[in-house]
Amino acid sequence: MDKGKNVEVTMLETKDEADKGKGVTWAVPLSADSTKASPIQNQRWRKGVAITDFVLRLGAIGAALGSTVTMGTNEEQLQFFTQFLQFHAQWTQFPMFQFFVIANGVVSGYVILTLPFSYVCIVRPHAVAPRLLLITCDIVMMGLITIAASSAAAIVYVGHNGSQHANWMAFCQGFTNFCQTASQAVVTSFVAVVFFMCLVSLSSLALKRN
């Protein structure tokens, strides 16, 4: 009887060991599937970042080009008493506005030229060289358009409020349309700055994940 019990005990132990062995064999393919899924997800993430980069560049083109055209066509004439006595305000009369138009025009052309490089990043999400080139040039252009927008904003502020300490009059009281158009161009330029900030942040994140 004792021998029979021992045989039953050993048979149960072998079944338990077999069940444990089956559990171990089933764990191997699960870990293999999880390791295969991560590269696919990583590639999808990189491609999504590249597509977002391309869309942001289209937005930056619209904002920078819009501010260039808005300020570059900004002028107003005021007539007093007769048509021979006129006061004329134009963006070319302000050096800061001239710098604003040139800087935004340069930035617009730059972003247009970077579209093929951004498309390469979509086709080849793991490419590092195009992404590194884009982030370096984006930082330079972001600084340029920030300086241009800030300098133009200072002139617009003085035009609206003047300066009592410097005895500067607020000329926007007369040239209302001219100052409103200049303000719209400055706001649009700052929108382009926001687009560039997003581009630099996105490129930095993409390079960090490489």
C-alpha positions in Angstrom: 0.0 0.0 0.0 2.8 2.4 0.8 4.5 1.6 -2.5 1.2 2.4 -4.3 0.9 5.7 -2.5 4.5 6.6 -3.4 3.8 5.8 -7.0 0.7 8.0 -7.0 2.7 10.8 -5.4 5.5 10.6 -7.9 3.0 10.6 -10.8 1.3 13.7 -9.4 4.7 15.4 -9.1 5.6 14.6 -12.7 2.3 16.0 -13.9 2.9 19.2 -11.9 6.4 19.5 -13.4 5.0 18.9 -16.9 2.3 21.6 -16.3 5.1 24.0 -15.1 7.1 23.2 -18.1 4.2 24.0 -20.4 3.8 27.3 -18.7 7.4 28.1 -19.4 7.2 27.2 -23.0 4.1 29.4 -23.6 6.0 32.4 -22.1 8.7 32.5 -24.7 6.6 33.4 -27.8 4.8 36.1 -25.9 8.0 37.9 -25.1 9.1 37.5 -28.7 5.9 39.1 -30.0 6.3 42.1 -27.6 9.8 42.7 -28.9 8.6 42.6 -32.5 5.9 45.1 -31.8 8.1 47.9 -30.5 10.1 48.6 -33.7 6.9 48.9 -35.6 5.4 51.4 -33.1 8.7 53.3 -33.1 8.6 53.6 -36.9 5.0 54.8 -36.9 5.9 57.4 -34.2 8.8 58.7 -36.3 6.7 58.9 -39.4 3.9 60.8 -37.5 6.5 63.3 -36.2 7.8 63.8 -39.8 4.2 64.4 -41.1 3.6 66.9 -38.3 6.8 68.7 -39.1 5.7 69.0 -42.8 2.3 70.5 -41.7 3.9 72.9 -39.3 6.2 74.2 -42.1 3.2 74.8 -44.3 1.7 76.9 -41.5 4.9 78.8 -41.0 5.0 79.6 -44.8 1.5 81.0 -44.6 2.2 83.1 -41.5 5.5 84.5 -42.7 4.4 85.1 -46.3 1.1 86.7 -45.1 3.0 89.1 -42.8 5.4 90.0 -45.6 2.6 90.9 -48.0 0.5 92.7 -45.4 3.3 95.0 -44.4 4.8 95.3 -47.9 1.5 96.8 -49.2 0.8 99.0 -46.2 0.4 102.7 -46.9 -2.2 105.4 -46.3 -2.8 108.9 -47.5 -4.6 111.7 -45.7 -6.0 114.8 -47.4 -6.3 118.1 -45.6 -8.4 120.9 -47.1 -7.3 120.4 -50.7 -6.0 117.5 -52.7 -2.7 119.3 -53.0 -2.0 119.0 -49.3 -1.6 115.4 -48.4 0.1 113.4 -45.7 1.5 110.0 -46.7 2.6 107.1 -44.6 4.3 104.1 -46.1 6.2 101.1 -44.7 9.4 102.2 -46.6 9.6 105.3 -44.4 10.4 103.2 -41.3 13.7 101.3 -41.3 12.3 98.7 -38.8 9.4 98.0 -41.1 11.9 97.5 -44.0 13.8 95.1 -41.9 10.6 93.3 -41.0 9.6 92.8 -44.6 13.0 91.6 -45.7 13.3 89.2 -42.7 9.9 87.7 -43.2 10.5 87.3 -46.9 13.8 85.5 -46.3 12.1 83.2 -43.7 9.3 82.5 -46.2 11.7 81.5 -48.9 13.7 79.4 -46.4 10.7 77.4 -45.3 9.7 76.7 -48.9 13.2 75.4 -49.6 13.0 73.1 -46.5 9.9 71.3 -47.7 11.8 68.7 -49.7 14.0 67.9 -46.7 10.9 67.5 -44.5 9.5 65.1 -47.1 12.7 63.1 -47.0 12.1 62.7 -43.3 8.6 61.3 -44.0 10.0 58.7 -46.5 13.0 57.9 -44.3 11.9 58.4 -40.7 15.2 57.1 -39.3 17.4 59.6 -41.3 19.3 61.8 -38.9 21.3 64.1 -41.2 18.2 65.9 -42.7 16.7 66.4 -39.3 19.9 67.8 -37.8 20.2 70.2 -40.7 16.7 71.4 -40.4 16.8 72.0 -36.6 20.1 74.0 -37.0 18.6 76.3 -39.7 15.3 76.5 -38.0 16.9 77.9 -34.8 18.7 80.6 -36.9 15.5 81.6 -38.8 13.5 81.6 -35.6 15.9 84.1 -34.1 15.7 86.3 -37.2 12.0 86.4 -37.4 11.7 87.0 -33.6 14.0 90.0 -33.9 12.1 91.4 -36.9 8.7 91.0 -35.2 9.9 92.5 -31.9 11.4 95.6 -33.6 8.3 96.2 -35.7 6.1 95.7 -32.6 8.1 98.5 -30.8 7.4 100.9 -33.6 3.7 100.0 -33.6 3.6 100.6 -29.8 5.2 104.0 -30.2 2.8 104.8 -33.0 -0.2 104.0 -30.9 0.9 105.4 -27.5 3.8 107.8 -28.3 6.3 108.8 -25.6 5.8 111.7 -23.2 9.4 111.6 -22.0 10.8 111.8 -25.6 8.1 114.1 -26.9 7.0 111.5 -29.5 3.5 111.9 -30.7 1.2 109.0 -31.4 0.9 109.3 -35.1 -1.6 106.4 -35.3 -4.4 108.8 -34.2 -4.2 110.2 -37.8 -3.1 107.1 -39.7 -5.5 104.6 -38.3 -5.6 102.1 -41.1 -1.9 102.2 -41.5 -1.3 101.3 -37.9 -4.0 98.6 -37.9 -2.5 96.9 -40.9 1.0 97.1 -39.3 -0.4 95.5 -36.1 -1.9 92.7 -38.1 1.4 92.0 -39.8 3.2 91.9 -36.5 0.7 89.5 -34.9 0.9 87.2 -38.0 4.7 87.3 -37.7 4.6 86.2 -34.1 2.3 83.3 -35.2 5.2 82.2 -37.5 7.5 82.4 -34.5 5.2 80.0 -32.6 5.3 77.6 -35.6 9.1 77.7 -35.5 9.1 77.0 -31.7 7.0 73.9 -32.3 9.3 72.8 -35.2 12.5 73.1 -33.1 10.8 71.3 -30.2 9.6 68.5 -32.4 12.9 68.1 -34.1 14.7 68.0 -30.8 12.3 65.3 -29.6 12.8 63.3 -32.7 16.6 63.4 -32.5 16.5 62.4 -28.8 14.5 59.3 -29.7 17.0 58.2 -32.4 
